[in-house]
Amino acid sequence: VSEEEIRVLLGNRPRQRDLLIEFLHLIQDTYGQLEARHLHALAAELDIPQAEVYEVASFYA
């Protein structure tokens, strides 16, 4: 999964940190799982630290 694929998946949704959980659900629903490459691409797209994305994903997993 590339950053471009995540960008397309998110569509015209605002790139806001408070939508992180919603985006994680969207990725999981689309790909059937959350992999490191998904989390990396999402962090880049939202311009937030990868650690933050990993923390949220692992907390809700």
C-alpha positions as CSV (number, residue, x, y, z in Angstrom):
1,V,0.0,0.0,0.0
2,S,1.5,3.3,-1.1
3,E,0.8,6.7,0.3
4,E,-1.0,7.4,-3.0
5,E,-3.4,4.5,-2.3
6,I,-4.2,5.8,1.1
7,R,-4.7,9.3,-0.3
8,V,-7.2,7.9,-2.8
9,L,-8.9,5.8,-0.1
10,L,-9.3,8.9,2.2
11,G,-10.8,10.8,-0.8
12,N,-11.9,14.4,0.0
13,R,-12.1,13.8,3.8
14,P,-10.3,16.4,5.8
15,R,-6.8,15.4,6.9
16,Q,-7.4,15.9,10.6
17,R,-5.8,14.1,13.5
18,D,-9.2,13.7,15.3
19,L,-10.3,11.5,12.4
20,L,-7.4,9.0,13.0
21,I,-9.6,6.3,14.4
22,E,-12.2,6.6,11.6
23,F,-9.4,6.3,9.1
24,L,-7.9,3.2,10.8
25,H,-11.4,1.6,10.6
26,L,-11.6,2.6,6.9
27,I,-8.3,1.0,6.1
28,Q,-9.1,-2.2,8.1
29,D,-12.5,-2.5,6.4
30,T,-10.9,-2.0,3.0
31,Y,-7.8,-4.2,3.4
32,G,-9.0,-6.7,6.1
33,Q,-6.2,-5.8,8.4
34,L,-3.9,-3.1,9.5
35,E,-0.3,-3.6,8.5
36,A,2.8,-1.5,9.3
37,R,2.8,-0.2,5.7
38,H,-0.8,1.1,6.2
39,L,0.1,2.9,9.4
40,H,3.2,4.4,7.8
41,A,1.3,5.7,4.8
42,L,-1.5,7.0,7.0
43,A,1.0,8.9,9.2
44,A,2.6,10.4,6.2
45,E,-0.8,11.5,4.7
46,L,-1.9,13.0,8.0
47,D,1.5,14.5,8.7
48,I,1.6,13.1,12.2
49,P,4.3,11.0,13.9
50,Q,4.2,7.2,13.1
51,A,4.4,6.5,16.8
52,E,1.0,8.3,17.3
53,V,-0.6,6.2,14.6
54,Y,0.9,3.0,16.0
55,E,-0.2,3.9,19.6
56,V,-3.8,4.5,18.6
57,A,-3.9,1.4,16.4
58,S,-2.5,-0.9,19.1
59,F,-4.7,0.6,21.8
60,Y,-7.9,-0.2,19.8
61,A,-6.7,-3.6,18.4
